[in-house]
Amino acid sequence: MKDKIHPENYRLVVFKDISCDYAFLTRSCAPSKDTIVWEDGKEYPLIKLEISHKSHPLYTGKMKLLDTLGRVDKFKSRVQKHLAMKEKKAKAKEKA
């Protein structure tokens, strides 16, 4: 490995998934202004996460679908129109 290319400020940091209130302690050099007292009674820097393996749909098997602008409904209606058109063409071919 090359010398002097890796950060030297590795320290113990708590990462907390705010969506499911799950936290874990690991080493990191990510900057943080927040701190938290961990289970061992010591204070560590805190990095807040929006998603982790405890809340990600791929790992949990629970899909959360956020439809803020009706995009899902628009997509579903386009699919229905496409399927109806396809079915209509198939019936026309049967008659011919």
C-alpha positions in Angstrom: 0.0 0.0 0.0 1.1 3.5 -0.6 2.2 5.6 2.3 0.4 8.8 3.4 -2.8 8.3 1.3 -5.1 7.0 4.0 -6.6 9.3 6.6 -5.0 9.2 10.0 -8.0 10.4 12.1 -9.8 7.1 12.4 -11.7 6.9 15.7 -14.7 5.1 17.1 -18.0 6.6 15.9 -21.6 5.7 16.5 -23.8 5.5 13.4 -27.6 5.8 14.2 -30.4 5.0 11.7 -33.0 7.6 12.6 -35.8 5.9 10.8 -35.7 2.8 13.1 -33.7 4.0 16.0 -30.9 1.5 15.4 -27.3 2.4 16.3 -23.9 0.7 15.9 -20.4 1.5 16.9 -17.6 1.3 14.4 -14.4 3.1 13.3 -14.6 5.9 10.9 -13.0 9.2 9.9 -16.3 10.9 8.9 -16.7 14.3 10.6 -19.4 14.9 13.1 -20.5 17.8 15.4 -23.0 15.6 17.4 -22.0 13.3 20.2 -23.8 10.4 22.0 -23.2 8.4 25.2 -22.8 4.8 24.1 -23.7 1.7 26.1 -20.3 1.5 27.7 -20.8 5.0 29.2 -18.3 6.7 26.9 -19.1 9.6 24.7 -18.6 9.1 20.9 -19.2 11.2 17.8 -22.6 10.6 16.3 -23.4 10.3 12.6 -27.1 10.1 11.7 -28.2 7.9 8.9 -31.5 7.9 7.0 -31.2 4.3 6.1 -29.2 1.3 7.2 -29.5 -2.5 6.8 -32.2 -2.5 9.5 -34.5 -0.2 7.5 -33.6 -0.8 3.9 -36.3 -2.6 2.0 -33.9 -5.0 0.3 -32.7 -6.4 3.7 -36.0 -6.1 5.5 -38.3 -7.4 2.8 -40.8 -4.6 3.4 -41.3 -2.2 0.5 -42.2 1.4 1.3 -43.6 3.2 -1.6 -43.6 7.0 -1.4 -45.8 8.5 -4.1 -45.4 12.3 -3.7 -46.7 13.5 -7.0 -49.0 10.7 -8.1 -46.2 9.1 -10.3 -47.1 5.6 -9.3 -50.7 6.1 -10.3 -49.7 7.7 -13.6 -47.5 4.7 -14.3 -50.2 2.2 -13.4 -52.7 4.0 -15.7 -50.2 3.9 -18.6 -49.6 0.2 -18.0 -53.4 -0.5 -18.0 -53.8 1.5 -21.2 -50.9 -0.5 -22.8 -52.4 -3.8 -21.8 -55.9 -2.8 -23.0 -54.4 -1.8 -26.4 -52.5 -5.0 -26.6 -55.6 -7.0 -25.8 -57.6 -5.0 -28.4 -55.0 -5.8 -31.1 -55.0 -9.5 -30.2 -58.9 -9.7 -30.5 -58.7 -7.9 -33.9 -56.2 -10.5 -35.1 -58.5 -13.3 -34.0 -61.4 -11.9 -36.0 -59.2 -11.6 -39.1 
